[in-house]
Amino acid sequence: MTVRHPPKLVIFDCDGVLVDSEPLSIDVLVRVLRNAGVDMDAEEATVRFLGKSLKTMTDILHEDYGLAVDDHFLERMRLDLYQRFRRELQPVAGVGTALDQLDIPRCVASSSQMERIRLSLTITGLINKLDPYLFSSTMVKRGKPAPDLFLHAAAEMATPPENCIVVEDSPAGIEAAQAAGMRVFAFAGASHAKSERHLATLKRLSPDVLFDDMRELIHFVRKEQTDGNAV
């Protein structure tokens, strides 16, 4: 019989789970890449880079596209992205209520740098619901799909991996959570996650839950609590 450990921590990815940022991020990236001589459309950029750290992205650009990413490239992208965020970034629908309803600890574990995590959560009014429990891929050696970041977050929150639920939107994040030995709830309700291709990719990874309405999160968490306590 499979033992279901009751959840004691919910770990949220940030981009595409808490904030609806991925279309803005991809659009800025495609434009900056075009200016640097790399012609890539939004679909290709999403497949290659969704959920991955800045270091992983720069490694891919260098190895597969021959682009040596320098400080000027990164600063141009950062300034353009933050300008778009300040004008357009919105929280994922229903996420504020979902956070308020959770009766167990929560934290953020994101591939983004800490500056971007804090800016995104501040702009969308979520920072006070999550601060100071924010963890960035810059804190670990390997980014997603390696499990390092989720294991680091769980250790900092003093919670065993088997008692963690990860809420993720990207294939890389789902793979990282599974490699960490954590349950994973795949969220497909943000703007970028509506395509059949993306949904098919998520389904192939066999997450514990696949859902597209953040208002349903509390239902799934409570079901895990009931199932775990019943063992």
Backbone bond lengths (Angstrom), bond angles and torsions (degrees), N, CA, C in turn:
res aa  C-N    CA-C-N  psi(-1)  N-CA   C-N-CA  omega(-1)  CA-C   N-CA-C  phi
1 M - - - 1.471 - - 1.523 109.89 -
2 T 1.320 116.76 133.57 1.457 121.66 178.74 1.521 110.19 -76.91
3 V 1.319 115.84 126.90 1.465 120.64 178.69 1.521 109.06 -83.41
4 R 1.315 117.12 128.06 1.471 122.65 176.92 1.523 108.04 -101.96
5 H 1.299 115.99 107.23 1.454 120.15 179.54 1.531 109.45 -77.24
6 P 1.315 118.37 132.80 1.469 119.49 -179.80 1.520 111.32 -64.00
7 P 1.326 117.83 138.31 1.463 119.67 -179.67 1.533 111.72 -69.33
8 K 1.318 115.14 137.55 1.465 121.15 178.09 1.530 112.20 -124.55
9 L 1.335 115.69 -2.45 1.462 120.78 179.68 1.519 109.01 -155.45
10 V 1.331 116.84 135.21 1.467 122.04 171.58 1.524 107.55 -110.70
11 I 1.325 115.84 122.34 1.463 122.42 179.56 1.521 108.38 -104.53
12 F 1.320 116.16 119.29 1.460 121.62 -178.99 1.523 110.73 -101.03
13 D 1.322 116.03 131.28 1.456 119.52 160.01 1.532 106.65 -66.33
14 C 1.320 117.60 164.47 1.470 119.55 -179.05 1.528 111.52 -100.47
15 D 1.321 117.16 -67.19 1.465 121.54 -174.85 1.523 110.65 -68.84
16 G 1.326 115.89 122.65 1.454 120.83 179.81 1.513 114.61 85.71
17 V 1.345 116.60 -2.40 1.459 121.45 176.99 1.525 110.51 -122.83
18 L 1.309 116.58 -51.69 1.463 121.39 176.32 1.525 111.33 -93.27
19 V 1.320 116.21 -40.57 1.471 121.35 -178.89 1.523 109.16 -123.88
20 D 1.320 115.89 144.20 1.469 121.68 -175.90 1.532 108.89 -89.49
21 S 1.320 115.27 68.86 1.464 121.35 -167.52 1.518 114.32 -103.19
22 E 1.314 119.31 -18.54 1.458 120.00 -168.85 1.532 114.60 -60.77
23 P 1.334 120.44 -42.85 1.471 118.15 177.93 1.529 112.68 -60.52
24 L 1.332 116.78 -37.90 1.469 119.77 177.75 1.523 110.60 -66.06
25 S 1.331 116.09 -44.74 1.468 120.81 -178.48 1.522 111.39 -62.64
26 I 1.328 115.98 -44.88 1.464 120.11 -178.17 1.523 110.53 -66.35
27 D 1.326 117.42 -41.10 1.466 120.45 179.70 1.525 111.07 -62.01
28 V 1.323 116.82 -44.53 1.470 120.38 178.40 1.525 110.22 -63.69
29 L 1.329 117.52 -44.28 1.463 121.03 -179.57 1.525 111.49 -60.61
30 V 1.331 117.10 -45.91 1.463 120.97 -179.21 1.526 110.77 -60.19
31 R 1.330 116.52 -41.24 1.471 120.60 -179.47 1.530 111.39 -66.70
32 V 1.323 116.49 -43.54 1.465 120.23 -179.66 1.527 110.09 -66.84
33 L 1.328 116.67 -39.89 1.459 119.89 177.55 1.525 111.71 -63.09
34 R 1.320 115.96 -40.75 1.462 119.48 179.48 1.529 110.60 -61.30
35 N 1.316 116.15 -41.49 1.462 119.99 178.08 1.523 112.32 -65.46
36 A 1.355 115.52 -24.06 1.465 120.31 179.36 1.530 112.21 -92.72
37 G 1.334 116.70 2.84 1.453 120.27 175.72 1.513 115.53 95.20
38 V 1.332 117.43 10.60 1.466 120.90 178.27 1.526 108.25 -110.24
39 D 1.327 116.69 114.58 1.458 121.32 -178.04 1.531 108.62 -93.14
40 M 1.328 115.68 108.78 1.458 121.96 -177.59 1.518 108.44 -140.22
41 D 1.343 117.00 132.48 1.456 118.17 179.14 1.534 110.39 -86.88
42 A 1.323 115.87 173.52 1.462 120.88 -174.35 1.517 111.95 -64.50
43 E 1.345 117.20 -37.00 1.459 119.81 -179.09 1.524 111.01 -64.23
44 E 1.324 116.38 -45.54 1.460 119.78 179.38 1.527 110.92 -64.02
45 A 1.333 116.66 -42.02 1.467 120.17 179.32 1.522 111.11 -62.88
46 T 1.318 116.55 -38.52 1.465 120.02 178.87 1.517 110.95 -64.51
47 V 1.324 116.85 -46.12 1.463 120.88 -179.57 1.521 111.15 -62.85
48 R 1.334 116.86 -41.34 1.459 120.03 -175.05 1.525 113.71 -77.56
49 F 1.348 117.42 -32.76 1.457 118.60 -166.43 1.522 116.35 -122.45
50 L 1.326 118.92 -8.33 1.455 120.76 -176.11 1.525 111.47 -57.73
51 G 1.324 116.11 124.68 1.451 121.99 175.54 1.505 115.83 80.70
52 K 1.333 117.91 1.06 1.459 120.85 -175.57 1.527 111.34 -99.09
53 S 1.318 115.27 157.03 1.455 121.13 -176.02 1.529 110.86 -74.93
54 L 1.330 115.60 165.16 1.461 121.32 178.12 1.530 110.28 -60.74
55 K 1.318 116.93 -40.21 1.466 120.07 179.41 1.517 110.89 -63.78
56 T 1.323 116.95 -43.74 1.464 120.04 178.24 1.515 110.43 -62.38
57 M 1.324 117.34 -41.77 1.456 120.88 178.97 1.524 111.30 -61.27
58 T 1.335 117.19 -46.14 1.468 119.99 -178.87 1.529 111.15 -65.90
59 D 1.340 116.84 -34.86 1.471 120.02 177.06 1.527 110.59 -64.86
60 I 1.328 117.53 -42.66 1.460 121.43 179.54 1.525 110.51 -64.58
61 L 1.323 116.72 -44.20 1.462 120.28 -179.83 1.522 111.37 -61.65
62 H 1.313 116.57 -37.24 1.468 120.28 -179.66 1.527 111.05 -73.17
63 E 1.346 116.26 -46.67 1.459 120.36 -173.83 1.531 112.99 -75.38
64 D 1.339 116.70 -38.39 1.468 119.74 -172.93 1.531 114.23 -100.41
65 Y 1.335 116.58 -21.75 1.464 119.08 -175.82 1.527 112.77 -123.33
66 G 1.322 117.02 -0.95 1.458 120.51 177.31 1.515 114.91 68.99
67 L 1.334 116.66 21.75 1.463 120.64 -179.09 1.521 109.90 -101.39
68 A 1.309 116.16 117.45 1.464 120.92 175.40 1.529 107.66 -87.45
69 V 1.322 116.33 104.61 1.464 121.51 -176.45 1.522 109.08 -73.63
70 D 1.335 115.81 122.50 1.462 119.90 -179.60 1.523 110.39 -110.46
71 D 1.341 116.09 179.17 1.463 121.29 -177.59 1.517 111.82 -62.01
72 H 1.332 117.97 -35.25 1.467 120.93 -179.98 1.529 110.52 -63.98
73 F 1.336 116.93 -43.41 1.464 121.66 178.11 1.519 110.51 -59.68
74 L 1.327 116.47 -48.51 1.460 120.62 -177.39 1.523 111.99 -65.61
75 E 1.339 116.63 -38.66 1.461 119.13 -179.55 1.524 110.98 -69.80
76 R 1.342 117.03 -38.68 1.464 120.24 178.01 1.526 110.38 -62.34
77 M 1.318 115.50 -43.40 1.459 119.91 179.79 1.524 110.85 -65.87
78 R 1.330 116.97 -42.29 1.466 120.89 -179.76 1.521 111.27 -62.01
79 L 1.337 117.52 -46.78 1.462 121.00 -178.35 1.526 111.44 -65.03
80 D 1.322 116.60 -44.02 1.468 120.31 179.14 1.525 111.06 -63.15
81 L 1.331 116.06 -43.44 1.461 120.33 -177.57 1.518 111.41 -65.90
82 Y 1.312 117.66 -45.71 1.463 120.25 -178.37 1.524 111.46 -65.63
83 Q 1.325 116.52 -33.33 1.468 119.76 175.72 1.522 110.44 -64.38
84 R 1.332 116.75 -43.48 1.463 120.67 177.62 1.525 110.64 -64.79
85 F 1.326 116.98 -42.23 1.456 120.28 178.76 1.519 111.29 -58.13
86 R 1.308 116.68 -47.19 1.474 120.26 -176.93 1.527 111.43 -63.44
87 R 1.324 117.44 -28.68 1.464 120.88 179.56 1.518 112.97 -87.23
88 E 1.346 118.01 -35.55 1.455 120.10 -163.89 1.527 116.31 -127.83
89 L 1.314 119.40 -16.53 1.460 119.96 -170.66 1.529 111.83 -66.03
90 Q 1.336 115.28 135.13 1.461 122.24 179.52 1.532 109.42 -127.29
91 P 1.339 117.24 152.32 1.463 118.76 171.84 1.517 110.05 -70.28
92 V 1.306 117.06 155.38 1.460 120.95 171.59 1.525 107.94 -62.44
93 A 1.312 116.96 135.95 1.462 121.63 -177.25 1.529 110.64 -56.87
94 G 1.335 115.83 128.56 1.452 121.66 175.36 1.511 115.67 84.75
95 V 1.343 118.15 -3.51 1.465 118.82 -173.89 1.523 112.41 -71.53
96 G 1.331 117.82 -33.64 1.460 119.77 178.46 1.518 111.85 -61.39
97 T 1.322 115.94 -44.56 1.464 120.50 177.92 1.522 111.07 -64.95
98 A 1.329 116.89 -41.24 1.462 120.75 179.36 1.528 111.04 -60.49
99 L 1.323 116.97 -42.36 1.461 120.83 178.35 1.522 110.96 -64.16
100 D 1.316 116.33 -41.11 1.472 120.43 -179.73 1.533 111.59 -65.46
101 Q 1.320 117.25 -30.16 1.460 121.03 -176.37 1.522 113.55 -82.38
102 L 1.320 117.35 -19.88 1.465 120.09 -178.74 1.526 110.17 -65.29
103 D 1.324 115.80 133.78 1.461 119.78 179.79 1.526 111.76 -111.12
104 I 1.336 116.35 17.10 1.459 121.94 173.54 1.528 108.21 -127.53
105 P 1.326 118.29 161.94 1.469 120.41 -179.23 1.518 112.55 -58.26
106 R 1.324 114.92 154.38 1.460 121.99 177.79 1.526 109.28 -140.10
107 C 1.325 117.27 156.87 1.455 122.27 175.41 1.517 108.74 -152.18
108 V 1.327 116.03 175.05 1.457 123.04 178.58 1.521 108.76 -116.65
109 A 1.328 117.04 134.83 1.464 122.25 173.86 1.524 107.39 -133.32
110 S 1.319 116.00 103.40 1.463 122.01 -169.17 1.527 111.92 -123.27
111 S 1.328 115.49 147.48 1.464 120.45 174.61 1.523 112.28 -71.90
112 S 1.318 117.11 -13.99 1.463 120.74 -179.70 1.524 111.61 -74.25
113 Q 1.325 115.13 161.83 1.453 120.21 174.65 1.523 109.32 -73.50
114 M 1.335 116.06 156.97 1.459 120.36 -174.26 1.529 112.46 -59.69
115 E 1.309 117.55 -38.35 1.470 120.78 179.18 1.523 110.78 -57.35
116 R 1.326 116.03 -43.43 1.469 120.35 -179.15 1.522 111.05 -70.82
117 I 1.330 117.65 -39.78 1.465 120.47 178.20 1.524 109.95 -58.11
118 R 1.322 116.07 -50.30 1.470 120.42 -178.00 1.524 111.70 -63.66
119 L 1.327 116.75 -41.80 1.469 119.75 179.00 1.517 110.54 -62.43
120 S 1.336 117.20 -46.20 1.467 121.24 -178.22 1.525 111.44 -60.71
121 L 1.322 116.74 -45.11 1.458 120.46 -177.93 1.523 111.80 -71.88
122 T 1.322 116.85 -31.27 1.468 120.28 178.40 1.522 110.93 -70.89
123 I 1.329 116.67 -46.67 1.461 121.18 -179.88 1.528 111.00 -58.87
124 T 1.313 116.66 -38.62 1.468 121.33 -174.90 1.526 113.06 -91.15
125 G 1.328 117.96 1.92 1.458 121.20 176.20 1.514 115.00 76.03
126 L 1.341 117.85 20.20 1.458 121.39 -177.37 1.523 113.48 -102.80
127 I 1.309 117.09 -8.71 1.466 120.04 -170.15 1.525 112.00 -58.38
128 N 1.320 118.12 -40.95 1.470 120.08 -176.62 1.524 112.86 -71.21
129 K 1.327 116.92 -14.57 1.462 120.53 178.52 1.534 111.93 -86.42
130 L 1.345 117.12 -10.73 1.460 120.68 -171.61 1.527 114.34 -132.02
131 D 1.300 117.76 -30.33 1.460 121.95 -179.55 1.528 109.57 -65.20
132 P 1.321 121.02 138.13 1.472 128.67 11.88 1.522 113.90 -100.67
133 Y 1.320 118.20 16.88 1.461 120.16 -171.68 1.525 110.12 -89.88
134 L 1.330 115.15 68.96 1.451 123.36 -175.77 1.527 108.71 -121.59
135 F 1.335 116.45 128.99 1.456 121.28 -177.68 1.529 109.51 -130.30
136 S 1.330 115.61 134.43 1.457 122.81 -175.87 1.524 110.28 -115.67
137 S 1.327 115.61 153.95 1.465 120.25 177.61 1.526 111.99 -62.51
138 T 1.340 116.86 -18.53 1.464 119.54 176.96 1.529 111.67 -67.33
139 M 1.316 117.47 -11.85 1.467 121.83 -178.83 1.529 112.84 -86.79
140 V 1.336 117.50 -7.69 1.462 120.79 -176.43 1.522 109.68 -129.45
141 K 1.326 114.88 166.67 1.467 120.03 -177.06 1.515 111.61 -73.37
142 R 1.340 116.11 -43.63 1.460 120.34 -175.29 1.522 110.56 -118.27
143 G 1.327 116.03 134.38 1.452 120.21 177.02 1.512 111.70 -86.00
144 K 1.331 116.49 176.93 1.463 121.92 175.92 1.537 109.12 -57.52
145 P 1.317 119.63 138.39 1.465 129.49 19.20 1.532 115.60 -88.18
146 A 1.315 118.65 6.20 1.467 119.44 172.66 1.530 108.94 -67.39
147 P 1.325 118.42 152.45 1.470 121.00 -175.51 1.526 114.50 -82.37
148 D 1.325 117.53 -1.10 1.470 121.63 -168.84 1.529 114.08 -52.93
149 L 1.334 116.83 -46.57 1.461 119.62 -174.93 1.524 111.48 -65.66
150 F 1.301 117.71 -43.31 1.465 119.92 179.86 1.523 111.27 -67.68
151 L 1.308 117.47 -37.62 1.465 120.20 176.81 1.523 110.80 -66.79
152 H 1.317 116.57 -37.37 1.472 120.74 176.77 1.527 110.67 -64.14
153 A 1.324 116.58 -45.80 1.469 120.35 179.77 1.520 110.99 -61.89
154 A 1.325 116.73 -44.09 1.467 120.16 179.93 1.523 110.94 -63.15
155 A 1.335 117.34 -41.55 1.462 120.40 179.35 1.519 111.14 -64.25
156 E 1.336 116.46 -42.29 1.465 120.41 179.29 1.530 111.39 -65.35
157 M 1.308 116.34 -29.74 1.466 121.82 179.07 1.528 111.76 -93.08
158 A 1.337 116.55 6.36 1.472 123.23 175.89 1.531 112.21 55.07
159 T 1.349 115.63 45.22 1.459 121.49 -177.88 1.522 109.96 -129.69
160 P 1.334 118.96 127.62 1.466 120.68 176.82 1.532 111.13 -61.92
161 P 1.331 117.83 146.26 1.473 120.86 -179.52 1.525 113.78 -53.33
162 E 1.333 117.15 -37.43 1.470 119.63 -177.01 1.525 112.61 -69.24
163 N 1.321 117.59 -11.89 1.466 121.77 177.18 1.531 112.34 -101.60
164 C 1.343 116.27 12.63 1.468 120.37 -177.55 1.524 111.68 -108.03
165 I 1.317 115.02 142.50 1.457 122.65 167.81 1.520 107.29 -113.35
166 V 1.329 116.56 130.88 1.458 121.75 176.30 1.524 108.79 -107.51
167 V 1.327 116.57 131.88 1.467 121.59 175.34 1.527 107.15 -105.31
168 E 1.310 116.62 114.32 1.465 122.73 -172.25 1.519 111.44 -134.75
169 D 1.324 115.32 154.91 1.463 120.38 178.09 1.515 112.74 -117.87
170 S 1.331 118.51 -13.80 1.454 120.80 -173.35 1.522 112.23 -108.87
171 P 1.324 117.61 150.79 1.459 120.15 174.69 1.524 112.41 -56.81
172 A 1.327 117.47 -42.30 1.463 120.38 179.92 1.524 111.00 -61.45
173 G 1.324 117.00 -39.78 1.462 120.80 179.70 1.516 112.42 -69.53
174 I 1.323 116.70 -39.24 1.469 120.68 177.99 1.526 109.93 -63.45
175 E 1.322 116.18 -44.96 1.463 120.20 178.95 1.530 110.65 -62.16
176 A 1.317 117.21 -38.82 1.463 121.12 179.56 1.523 111.25 -64.72
177 A 1.327 116.53 -43.68 1.469 120.52 179.49 1.517 111.14 -64.49
178 Q 1.324 116.65 -42.13 1.460 120.07 179.11 1.527 110.79 -65.39
179 A 1.322 117.33 -40.05 1.462 120.88 178.46 1.524 111.47 -65.57
180 A 1.341 116.22 -27.13 1.468 121.13 178.65 1.520 112.10 -80.83
181 G 1.332 117.97 -5.60 1.460 121.33 -178.64 1.511 113.53 77.58
182 M 1.335 116.39 28.40 1.457 122.23 -178.46 1.524 110.48 -110.32
183 R 1.327 116.46 152.72 1.455 120.11 170.85 1.529 108.91 -70.57
184 V 1.313 115.76 145.55 1.462 118.77 -178.33 1.517 110.21 -130.05
185 F 1.323 114.77 128.08 1.458 123.19 173.59 1.530 106.82 -102.36
186 A 1.311 116.83 113.02 1.461 121.43 -179.45 1.520 109.60 -85.79
187 F 1.326 116.23 122.08 1.456 121.69 -178.27 1.524 109.76 -101.58
188 A 1.315 115.77 126.33 1.461 121.26 -177.41 1.525 111.16 -125.16
189 G 1.333 116.16 37.76 1.459 119.48 -176.38 1.514 115.74 -108.61
190 A 1.329 118.13 -4.65 1.462 120.39 178.61 1.525 110.33 -80.36
191 S 1.321 116.80 170.29 1.464 121.00 -171.92 1.520 113.62 -59.46
192 H 1.325 117.46 -37.05 1.464 121.06 -174.57 1.520 112.81 -79.02
193 A 1.330 118.02 -12.72 1.463 121.45 -168.54 1.523 113.61 -98.44
194 K 1.303 118.20 13.79 1.462 120.99 -173.99 1.528 113.80 -85.74
195 S 1.329 118.26 -15.78 1.458 119.94 -173.56 1.524 111.17 -71.59
196 E 1.325 115.27 149.38 1.462 120.79 178.04 1.523 110.85 -62.80
197 R 1.314 116.35 -35.09 1.468 119.95 179.89 1.525 110.80 -63.06
198 H 1.317 115.86 -44.86 1.466 119.52 -179.29 1.528 110.49 -66.03
199 L 1.312 116.89 -44.48 1.464 120.56 179.95 1.531 111.03 -62.09
200 A 1.330 116.60 -39.68 1.461 120.03 179.28 1.526 110.68 -64.36
201 T 1.324 116.27 -37.99 1.459 120.43 178.14 1.527 110.78 -64.65
202 L 1.319 116.63 -43.90 1.468 120.07 178.61 1.523 110.95 -62.44
203 K 1.319 117.20 -43.58 1.467 120.90 -178.85 1.522 111.09 -62.39
204 R 1.325 117.63 -38.43 1.463 121.08 -179.55 1.529 112.00 -62.46
205 L 1.327 116.83 -25.60 1.463 120.86 -179.04 1.525 112.60 -82.57
206 S 1.323 116.94 -6.19 1.472 123.09 175.70 1.529 113.52 53.01
207 P 1.331 117.85 58.14 1.467 119.23 174.16 1.522 110.54 -66.24
208 D 1.314 116.99 161.86 1.465 120.55 178.93 1.517 111.54 -65.26
209 V 1.314 116.37 -34.66 1.462 122.49 177.93 1.525 107.79 -140.96
210 L 1.314 117.42 140.92 1.462 123.24 171.49 1.517 106.95 -124.49
211 F 1.328 117.74 119.18 1.470 120.59 -176.01 1.521 110.19 -143.61
212 D 1.334 116.17 159.63 1.464 119.49 -175.90 1.525 113.48 -129.07
213 D 1.327 117.58 10.87 1.460 121.62 178.44 1.525 107.82 -131.78
214 M 1.333 116.56 112.38 1.462 120.16 -174.94 1.524 112.28 -62.21
215 R 1.320 117.31 -20.19 1.455 120.17 177.26 1.528 111.93 -66.93
216 E 1.328 117.55 -17.83 1.460 121.86 179.24 1.529 112.78 -84.98
217 L 1.328 116.83 -9.25 1.464 119.31 -174.60 1.523 112.11 -57.08
218 I 1.310 117.20 -45.46 1.464 119.69 -175.73 1.531 110.39 -61.86
219 H 1.321 117.33 -34.46 1.467 121.02 177.92 1.521 110.44 -61.79
220 F 1.333 117.10 -46.18 1.459 120.81 -178.41 1.526 111.69 -68.70
221 V 1.326 117.08 -37.74 1.468 120.01 178.04 1.527 109.93 -64.82
222 R 1.305 117.17 -44.69 1.474 120.44 -179.67 1.525 111.76 -65.67
223 K 1.326 116.96 -33.35 1.461 118.80 175.90 1.524 110.28 -64.51
224 E 1.332 116.37 -40.74 1.469 119.75 176.83 1.523 110.86 -63.85
225 Q 1.327 116.40 -38.79 1.466 119.92 177.81 1.538 111.06 -62.67
226 T 1.317 116.13 -43.68 1.468 120.41 179.91 1.521 111.10 -66.07
227 D 1.326 116.69 -46.33 1.465 120.57 -179.35 1.524 111.57 -63.70
228 G 1.340 116.03 -40.48 1.458 119.73 -179.82 1.515 112.66 -67.42
229 N 1.319 116.66 -42.02 1.461 120.37 -178.80 1.522 112.17 -71.80
230 A 1.333 116.36 -18.58 1.460 119.87 -178.51 1.526 112.97 -81.29
231 V 1.358 115.19 -14.97 1.466 118.00 -177.48 1.521 110.32 -75.50
